[in-house]
Amino acid sequence: MISRKLINLVYTQSIGLNIFPLRDFGSSVDQGTAKRLGRWSTRLYIGLLITGLAILALYNLVQPQSLTKTFNRPSFDLYHQLNEHYGDKLKCSCSLIASTYDQFVKIQPLFHEICSSPFASDQWRINLTAGLVPNLTEYEQRDYRRFLSAHLQFLTGLCQLSMNLQCSPLLCSYTYSQQFNLLYTITLLLGLQGGLTIVLKWICPKILQIVEKVYQHRKKRTNIVQPVSSLEITVADHIQTDIGNPTNGEQSTPMTKTSQYAVFLFI
């Protein structure tokens, strides 16, 4: 019993649902017509919205999604791991050269002989400056031992900077296809629902107004009004026909009187 009442209540509310105000139909439309058009526009809006979301959901279920995963400034160890795992699917853009990973590993940068030699290594600098006193101010201004450690550190930094600029990847990414992703589908539908709602709320009242105008125009054309002059001509023709063609009752009346007179004389 309660369920039936609930169903009737939901049905009644659904039939009378109107989400479009009177101003959507203009000031030239009366209030009753605007309410009726608003209810029909609401039904059209709900139907188109459900249909549109269903089509989008079905398309996402059938069509696989292409997803891209990105790694910003990966290390060489991570790069080698990704290259072994994903192979040709992995793409990398260097800080100066954009190339795929299979091309990237074939790049052989050429550096200055000093950068390629042990003189630019930290170990050689430490060994060379090991015999110097910690307080470099004890050396004279013109003594190169006072600046040797700083110059070697600067040289090592320049070599490392050129190597990193040429070889370290700036951005790495790989693309893969996924047949169904529930979270992606829900996110996409929620994103498209906002734009679809705005479009349907604008276009549904316009469609119903056009349909209403077409219906009223066709209704006026089907209501044919007969002119008064034709009625007068029809009545006049009918009277003339009656005068020219008397009925059988009028012809039998004189015959009846004559027969009665003959019978009276015979008696």
Buried (B, 14 or more C-beta within 10 A) or exposed (E): EEEEEEEEEEEEEEEEEBEBEBEBBEEEBEEEBBBBBBBBBBBBBBEBBEEBBEEBBEEBEEEEBEEEEEBEEBEEEEBEEBBEEBEEBBBBBBBEEEBEBEEBEEEEEEEEEEBEEEBBBEEBBEEEBEEBEEEBEEBEEEEEBBEBBEEBEEBBEBBEEBBEEBBBBBBBBBEEEEEEBEEEBEEBBEEEBEEBEEEBBEBBBEBBBEEBEEEEEEEEEEEEEEEEEEEEEEEEEEEEEEEEEEEEEEEEEEEEEEEEEEEEEEE
